[in-house]
Amino acid sequence: MRELVIISGKGGTGKTSLTAAFASLAENMLLCDADVDAADLHLLMNPTIQERYDFQAGNQAIIDPSLCCECGICHDLCHFDAISTDYQVDRLSCEGCGVCVDFCPVKAIDFPIKTCGEWFVSDTRFGPMVHARLGIAEENSGRLVSLIREESKKRAQDSKSSMIITDGPPGIGCPVISSITGATAVVIVAEPSVSGVHDMERVVELATNFRIPVMICVNKYDLNLKQTLAIENFARDKEIRFLGKISYNPVFTKAMIQGETIFEYKPDADVCQVVSEIWDSIITGPEVNNVSHLEFSFT
């Protein structure tokens, strides 16, 4: 079983639209939306939720007013100003460090595990989908990404799916590391801008450090031909397979508004042919097919 993760160095490159387009072209696959901080693949997939689970991680301090002696120790020790002078805990400010719990002389502070979000198993018109939603201002997105990728693997094995297509988060932080660890290959969707090139270089370095095969394509390439050329030259110098260039086309936005992929909205558009060729290049390339040495590894 192969897992292809679609990532980008920055947001707004068109990564999710391309992931949805690839899903409409793939056969016998399972979808995973690992961009849990800003999940939006469901807007194009219109999933029907079959299973729903709470995601719990970290702890939250709760002061019992009936036990609190108002000594002020917890207020003075809290480095995050999460405890008010009337001994109420601000849920958004509390970092769950537990210092107040340890030093409370009357044991008036409870420290339960908190529910940070939800994750789902759904049906879509293209196949099953595992996705999640992290709560507002919550942390542990890396752990949630690892959880849904593990579930995606289990569900894909049970359904005998031959491929998992994962919509990864942008950037190079913990959620991205969790989304690519153990993947068969990654496709980086680059944007032809100064910041887009810089961020692409950083995410290439990240994937390379994890020894994950990398491929690159450029979306909206005709908005800045100079930067597109810089991306092509970078791929050639680093011996990274360059998949192709996709021109700027309003059909992506129009399809998104309708909750459809570009192949559903306007299958005869020129951009559909380009995306089809890129997909064919991905699934026939050595990055995806040479998987004998790879294993899933979630931390």
C-alpha positions in Angstrom: 0.0 0.0 0.0 1.3 3.4 -1.0 0.7 6.8 0.7 1.1 9.9 -1.3 1.2 13.1 0.8 0.4 16.5 -0.9 2.2 19.4 0.9 3.3 22.9 0.3 5.8 25.3 1.9 3.0 27.9 2.5 -0.7 28.2 2.5 -2.7 29.3 -0.6 -0.8 27.3 -3.2 -3.8 25.3 -4.3 -2.7 22.1 -2.5 -6.2 21.1 -1.4 -7.8 21.7 -4.8 -5.1 19.5 -6.4 -5.6 16.8 -3.8 -9.3 16.7 -4.6 -8.5 16.6 -8.3 -6.1 13.7 -7.7 -8.8 11.9 -5.7 -11.2 12.1 -8.6 -8.6 10.4 -10.9 -7.3 7.8 -8.5 -8.7 4.2 -8.2 -9.2 2.1 -5.1 -7.9 4.8 -2.7 -8.6 6.3 0.7 -8.5 10.0 1.4 -6.9 11.5 4.5 -7.1 15.2 5.5 -4.1 15.8 7.7 -4.4 19.6 7.7 -6.2 19.4 11.0 -5.5 23.1 12.0 -7.3 24.4 9.0 -9.2 21.4 7.5 -11.0 22.2 4.2 -10.8 19.2 2.0 -14.3 18.3 3.3 -15.6 21.4 1.5 -14.9 19.7 -1.8 -15.5 16.1 -0.8 -18.9 16.7 1.0 -18.3 13.7 3.2 -21.1 11.7 4.9 -19.8 11.1 8.4 -20.1 7.4 9.5 -18.1 7.5 12.7 -17.2 10.4 15.0 -14.7 10.3 17.9 -13.4 12.8 20.4 -9.7 13.6 20.4 -8.2 14.0 23.9 -4.8 15.3 24.7 -3.2 17.5 27.3 -4.7 18.7 30.6 -6.7 21.6 31.8 -6.5 23.1 35.3 -9.9 23.5 37.1 -10.1 25.2 40.5 -12.8 24.0 42.9 -14.1 27.1 44.7 -15.4 25.0 47.5 -11.9 23.8 48.3 -9.9 26.9 47.3 -8.4 28.8 50.3 -7.5 31.8 48.0 -3.9 31.8 49.2 -2.7 33.2 45.9 0.1 30.7 45.2 -1.4 29.4 42.0 -1.9 33.0 40.7 1.7 34.0 41.5 3.3 30.9 40.0 1.3 30.8 36.7 3.7 32.2 34.0 0.8 32.4 31.5 -1.5 34.7 33.5 -4.2 32.0 33.2 -5.5 32.4 36.7 -7.4 35.5 37.6 -7.4 37.2 41.0 -10.8 35.6 41.7 -9.3 32.2 41.0 -10.9 31.4 37.7 -8.8 29.6 35.0 -8.8 31.1 31.5 -9.2 28.0 29.2 -7.4 29.7 26.3 -4.5 30.9 28.4 -3.9 27.7 30.4 -0.9 25.8 28.9 -1.6 22.7 31.0 1.8 22.7 32.7 0.5 21.5 36.0 2.5 23.9 38.3 -0.6 25.2 40.0 -1.8 21.6 40.7 1.6 20.6 42.2 1.9 23.6 44.5 -1.8 24.0 45.7 -1.6 23.5 49.5 -5.2 22.3 49.8 -5.4 20.2 46.6 -8.2 22.4 45.2 -7.1 22.1 41.6 -8.2 19.3 39.4 -6.2 18.4 36.2 -8.4 16.3 33.9 -7.4 15.4 30.3 -9.2 17.8 27.9 -11.0 17.2 24.6 -9.1 19.1 21.9 -11.1 18.2 18.8 -12.8 15.5 16.8 -11.9 13.0 14.2 -14.2 11.3 11.7 -14.5 8.4 9.3 -16.7 9.3 6.3 -17.9 8.2 2.9 -17.3 10.4 -0.1 -18.3 10.0 -3.8 -14.6 9.0 -4.4 -14.1 6.6 -1.5 -13.6 6.6 2.2 -12.1 9.5 4.0 -10.5 10.0 7.4 -10.4 13.6 8.7 -10.4 15.7 11.8 -11.0 19.1 13.3 -8.8 20.6 16.0 -10.5 22.9 18.5 -9.9 26.6 18.5 -6.6 27.6 20.0 -5.8 24.0 20.8 -2.4 22.4 20.6 -1.3 18.8 19.9 -2.1 19.0 16.2 0.9 16.8 15.5 -0.6 14.0 17.7 -3.9 14.3 16.0 -2.3 14.1 12.5 -0.5 10.9 13.6 -3.7 9.5 14.9 -5.7 10.0 11.7 -2.8 8.7 9.6 -2.7 5.6 11.7 -6.4 5.2 11.3 -6.1 5.8 7.6 -3.6 3.0 7.3 -5.8 0.6 9.3 -8.9 1.5 7.2 -7.1 1.2 4.0 -5.8 -2.2 4.9 -9.3 -3.4 5.9 -10.8 -2.1 2.7 -7.8 -3.4 0.6 -7.2 0.1 -0.8 -4.1 0.3 -2.9 -3.3 3.9 -2.0 -3.8 6.6 0.6 -3.9 10.2 -0.7 -3.2 12.6 2.2 -3.8 16.3 2.1 -1.0 17.6 4.4 -0.6 20.9 6.2 1.6 23.7 4.8 4.9 24.8 6.3 7.6 22.8 8.1 6.3 22.5 11.7 5.3 19.6 13.8 2.0 18.8 11.9 4.0 18.6 8.7 6.5 16.3 10.2 3.7 14.1 11.5 2.0 14.0 8.1 5.0 12.9 6.1 6.8 10.5 8.5 6.8 7.1 6.9 5.0 8.2 3.7 5.8 6.6 0.4 6.4 10.0 -1.4 5.4 13.6 -1.2 4.3 16.0 -3.8 5.1 19.6 -3.1 2.8 22.2 -4.7 4.9 25.3 -5.2 3.8 28.9 -5.8 5.9 31.1 -8.1 6.6 33.9 -5.8 9.7 34.9 -3.7 8.1 33.6 -0.5 6.8 30.6 -2.3 10.2 29.6 -3.6 11.8 30.1 -0.2 9.2 28.1 1.6 9.4 25.3 -1.0 13.1 25.0 -0.4 12.6 24.6 3.3 10.0 21.9 2.9 12.2 20.1 0.4 15.0 20.1 3.0 12.6 18.7 5.6 11.4 15.8 3.4 15.0 15.1 2.4 16.1 14.9 6.0 13.4 12.2 6.5 14.6 10.4 3.4 11.2 10.7 1.7 11.1 10.8 -2.1 10.0 14.3 -3.3 8.3 15.5 -6.4 7.5 19.2 -7.3 4.8 20.8 -9.4 4.1 24.6 -9.8 0.6 26.0 -9.6 -0.3 29.3 -11.2 3.1 29.2 -12.9 2.2 32.0 -15.4 1.8 34.6 -12.7 5.5 34.9 -12.4 7.6 33.1 -15.0 10.9 34.2 -13.4 10.1 32.4 -10.2 8.7 29.4 -12.0 12.1 29.1 -13.8 13.8 29.4 -10.4 11.7 26.4 -9.2 12.5 24.4 -12.2 16.2 25.1 -11.9 16.1 24.2 -8.2 14.5 20.9 -8.9 17.1 20.1 -11.6 20.0 21.1 -9.3 18.7 19.0 -6.5 17.8 16.1 -8.8 14.1 16.3 -7.8 11.6 15.2 -10.4 9.7 18.1 -11.7 6.1 17.0 -12.5 4.9 20.0 -14.5 3.3 23.5 -14.5 -0.3 24.4 -14.0 -1.5 27.8 -15.3 -3.6 30.2 -13.3 -7.2 29.3 -14.1 -10.4 30.6 -12.4 -12.0 27.2 -12.9 -10.4 26.1 -9.6 -12.2 28.8 -7.7 -15.5 28.3 -9.5 -15.3 24.6 -8.9 -14.5 25.2 -5.2 -17.6 27.4 -4.8 -19.7 24.6 -6.2 -18.1 22.1 -3.9 -16.7 20.1 -6.8 -13.4 19.1 -8.3 -12.2 20.7 -11.6 -13.0 17.4 -13.4 -16.6 17.5 -12.2 -17.1 21.3 -12.8 -15.5 21.6 -16.2 -13.9 18.4 -17.5 -13.0 19.8 -20.9 -10.9 22.7 -19.4 -7.3 22.8 -20.6 -6.1 22.7 -17.0 -7.8 19.3 -16.5 -5.6 17.7 -19.1 -2.5 19.2 -17.4 -3.5 17.9 -14.0 -4.3 14.4 -15.5 -0.8 14.3 -17.0 0.7 15.2 -13.7 -1.3 12.5 -11.9 -0.2 9.9 -14.5 3.4 11.0 -14.0 3.0 10.6 -10.2 1.6 7.1 -10.1 3.9 5.7 -12.7 7.1 7.3 -11.3 9.8 5.5 -9.2 9.1 7.6 -6.1 5.7 6.0 -5.6 6.4 2.5 -6.9 9.8 1.7 -5.3 8.3 1.0 -1.8 10.0 -2.2 -0.8 12.3 -0.4 1.7 9.6 1.8 3.2 7.5 1.2 6.3 4.8 3.2 8.1 6.3 4.7 11.3 4.2 6.9 13.5 5.6 8.6 16.6 
